């Protein structure tokens, strides 16, 4: 029996991965860098400090990591002000889960974007613990953020079900000892090694029900 359910944000509740890719890809091109074929896959799950350093040092962007972080997050905030792209059915799923279990949120988004997304979806109060990898030593695929959320909820990570969309996110939650439900984005499929770590792989978030969690936990 699960004691809590911990959600990722980007790609699970908010369809933001394409927005992140669009913003960072344009930023790299504007500032003299070169976007690589595997860049988006590498960036998914990185903390703000990690991906900003990657753009600055590895992709040849002519800005410091601090400038990269500030300017990219500012553009993402501007996009969110116009529209937060909510995954169809995700808000209802979160409310359904909140009726049965304490919920946590373990996200790679900056804290200000998490707050904006939760406010726009009316989900701020649905989560008992919300944490950005900005506040942990390592981003995903390290387990830090999931372990910290479980600690804040006062539950054993091994008795949590995590809901993730990305390969690095699945690895992070699995490394924390959680049972992982993967809901991969159509444009960013899981790599085979990560898929093997998931206890279940769903086609879309609306397939996640309390019965699914009961079966797995």
C-alpha positions as CSV (number, residue, x, y, z in Angstrom):
1,X,0.0,0.0,0.0
2,X,1.4,3.4,-1.0
3,X,1.8,6.1,1.6
4,X,2.1,9.0,-0.9
5,X,2.2,9.8,-4.6
6,X,4.9,12.2,-5.9
7,X,4.4,13.9,-9.3
8,X,6.9,15.4,-11.7
9,X,5.6,18.7,-13.2
10,X,7.1,19.2,-16.7
11,X,5.6,16.7,-19.1
12,X,3.3,15.2,-16.5
13,X,1.0,18.0,-15.4
14,X,2.3,20.8,-17.7
15,X,3.2,20.1,-21.3
16,X,6.2,22.3,-21.0
17,X,9.0,20.2,-22.5
18,X,8.3,21.5,-26.0
19,X,8.3,25.1,-24.7
20,X,11.6,24.6,-22.8
21,X,13.1,23.1,-26.0
22,X,11.8,26.0,-28.2
23,X,13.1,28.6,-25.8
24,X,16.5,27.1,-25.1
25,X,17.1,26.1,-28.8
26,X,16.4,29.7,-29.9
27,X,18.6,31.1,-27.1
28,X,21.5,28.9,-28.1
29,X,21.1,29.9,-31.8
30,X,20.9,33.6,-30.8
31,X,24.0,33.5,-28.6
32,X,26.4,31.7,-30.9
33,X,26.0,28.1,-29.7
34,X,25.3,24.9,-31.5
35,X,22.3,22.7,-30.5
36,X,23.2,19.0,-30.8
37,X,20.9,16.1,-31.7
38,X,20.9,14.8,-28.1
39,X,20.7,18.1,-26.3
40,X,17.1,18.0,-25.3
41,X,17.3,14.5,-24.0
42,X,20.4,15.5,-22.0
43,X,18.7,18.6,-20.6
44,X,15.5,16.9,-19.4
45,X,15.7,16.6,-15.6
46,X,18.8,18.8,-15.1
47,X,18.6,21.5,-12.5
48,X,18.7,25.1,-13.5
49,X,22.4,25.3,-12.5
50,X,23.2,22.2,-14.4
51,X,21.5,23.1,-17.7
52,X,22.7,26.7,-17.7
53,X,26.3,25.5,-17.3
54,X,25.7,22.9,-20.0
55,X,24.5,25.6,-22.5
56,X,27.3,28.0,-21.5
57,X,30.2,25.5,-21.5
58,X,29.2,22.6,-23.7
59,X,27.1,24.2,-26.4
60,X,29.3,27.3,-26.9
61,X,26.8,30.0,-25.8
62,X,28.6,33.3,-25.4
63,X,27.0,34.0,-22.0
64,X,27.9,33.0,-18.4
65,X,25.9,30.2,-16.8
66,X,24.3,32.8,-14.5
67,X,23.2,34.9,-17.5
68,X,21.9,31.9,-19.3
69,X,19.8,30.9,-16.3
70,X,18.4,34.3,-15.7
71,X,17.6,35.1,-19.4
72,X,16.1,31.7,-20.2
73,X,13.9,31.6,-17.1
74,X,12.8,35.1,-17.8
75,X,11.6,34.1,-21.3
76,X,9.9,31.0,-19.8
77,X,8.1,33.2,-17.3
78,X,7.0,35.5,-20.1
79,X,5.6,32.4,-22.0
80,X,3.8,31.2,-18.8
81,X,2.3,34.7,-18.3
82,X,0.6,34.2,-21.7
83,X,-0.4,30.6,-21.3
84,X,0.5,27.6,-19.2
85,X,0.1,24.5,-21.4
86,X,-1.7,22.1,-19.1
87,X,-1.7,18.4,-20.1
88,X,-5.2,17.3,-20.8
89,X,-6.8,15.6,-17.8
90,X,-3.8,16.2,-15.5
91,X,-5.6,18.5,-13.1
92,X,-8.4,16.0,-12.6
93,X,-5.9,13.2,-12.0
94,X,-4.1,15.2,-9.4
95,X,-7.3,16.0,-7.6
96,X,-8.3,12.3,-7.8
97,X,-5.0,11.2,-6.2
98,X,-5.2,13.9,-3.6
99,X,-8.5,12.4,-2.4
100,X,-6.6,9.2,-1.4
101,X,-2.9,10.1,-0.7
102,X,-0.7,12.9,0.4
103,X,0.9,14.3,-2.7
104,X,4.4,15.7,-3.4
105,X,5.9,17.5,-6.4
106,X,9.5,16.9,-7.4
107,X,10.4,19.2,-10.3
108,X,13.4,20.3,-12.3
109,X,11.7,23.7,-13.0
110,X,12.8,26.8,-11.1
111,X,10.7,27.6,-8.1
112,X,9.2,30.6,-9.7
113,X,7.9,28.6,-12.7
114,X,6.6,25.9,-10.4
115,X,4.6,28.5,-8.5
116,X,3.3,30.0,-11.7
117,X,2.2,26.6,-13.1
118,X,0.5,25.6,-9.9
119,X,-1.3,28.9,-9.6
120,X,-2.5,28.7,-13.2
121,X,-3.9,25.2,-12.7
122,X,-5.3,25.8,-9.2
123,X,-3.2,23.0,-7.8
124,X,-1.1,25.0,-5.3
125,X,-2.9,23.5,-2.3
126,X,-3.0,19.9,-3.7
127,X,0.6,19.2,-2.7
128,X,1.9,18.7,0.8
129,X,5.5,19.2,-0.3
130,X,6.8,20.9,-3.4
131,X,10.5,21.1,-4.3
132,X,12.6,22.3,-7.2
133,X,16.0,20.7,-8.0
134,X,17.3,24.3,-7.6
135,X,17.1,23.5,-3.9
136,X,19.0,20.2,-4.0
137,X,22.6,19.3,-4.5
138,X,22.0,17.4,-7.8
139,X,19.3,17.4,-10.4
140,X,17.7,14.3,-11.9
141,X,18.8,11.5,-12.6
142,X,20.2,11.8,-9.0
143,X,17.6,10.9,-6.4
144,X,18.0,14.0,-4.3
145,X,14.7,15.8,-5.1
146,X,12.6,12.7,-4.6
147,X,14.3,11.8,-1.3
148,X,13.8,15.3,-0.1
149,X,10.1,15.4,-1.0
150,X,9.5,12.1,0.8
151,X,11.3,13.5,3.9
152,X,9.1,16.6,3.8
153,X,6.0,14.4,3.5
154,X,7.2,12.3,6.4
155,X,7.0,9.0,4.4
156,X,9.4,6.2,3.4
157,X,10.5,6.7,-0.2
158,X,10.0,2.9,-0.7
159,X,6.3,3.4,0.1
160,X,5.8,6.2,-2.5
161,X,4.7,6.0,-6.1
162,X,6.3,8.5,-8.4
163,X,4.8,9.7,-11.7
164,X,7.4,10.7,-14.3
165,X,7.7,11.3,-18.1
166,X,11.4,11.5,-18.8
167,X,14.2,8.9,-18.8
168,X,16.2,11.0,-16.3
169,X,13.1,11.5,-14.1
170,X,12.4,7.8,-14.1
171,X,16.0,7.1,-13.1
172,X,15.8,9.7,-10.3
173,X,12.6,8.3,-8.7
174,X,13.8,4.7,-9.1
175,X,17.2,5.6,-7.5
176,X,15.2,7.0,-4.5
177,X,13.6,3.6,-4.1
178,X,10.1,4.7,-5.3
179,X,7.8,2.7,-7.5
180,X,7.7,4.5,-10.8
181,X,4.8,5.1,-13.2
182,X,6.1,6.5,-16.5
183,X,3.9,8.6,-18.8
184,X,6.4,9.4,-21.6
185,X,5.8,12.4,-23.9
186,X,5.1,11.4,-27.5
187,X,8.0,13.5,-28.7
188,X,10.5,12.4,-26.1
189,X,10.2,8.6,-25.6
190,X,11.9,6.8,-22.8
191,X,15.2,5.1,-23.5
192,X,15.0,1.3,-23.1
193,X,17.1,1.2,-19.9
194,X,14.9,3.8,-18.2
195,X,11.8,2.1,-19.3
196,X,12.9,-1.1,-17.6
197,X,13.0,0.8,-14.3
198,X,9.3,1.7,-14.5
199,X,6.7,-0.5,-12.8
200,X,4.1,0.7,-15.4
201,X,4.2,2.7,-18.6
202,X,1.0,4.6,-19.5
203,X,0.0,6.1,-22.8
204,X,-1.4,9.3,-21.2
205,X,-1.9,10.7,-17.7
206,X,-5.7,10.1,-17.6
207,X,-4.9,6.4,-17.4
208,X,-3.5,7.0,-13.9
209,X,-6.2,6.0,-11.4
210,X,-6.2,5.1,-7.7
211,X,-6.6,1.5,-8.8
212,X,-3.4,1.7,-10.8
213,X,-1.5,2.9,-7.7
214,X,-3.1,0.2,-5.5
215,X,-2.0,-2.5,-8.0
216,X,1.6,-1.4,-8.0
217,X,2.3,-0.3,-4.4
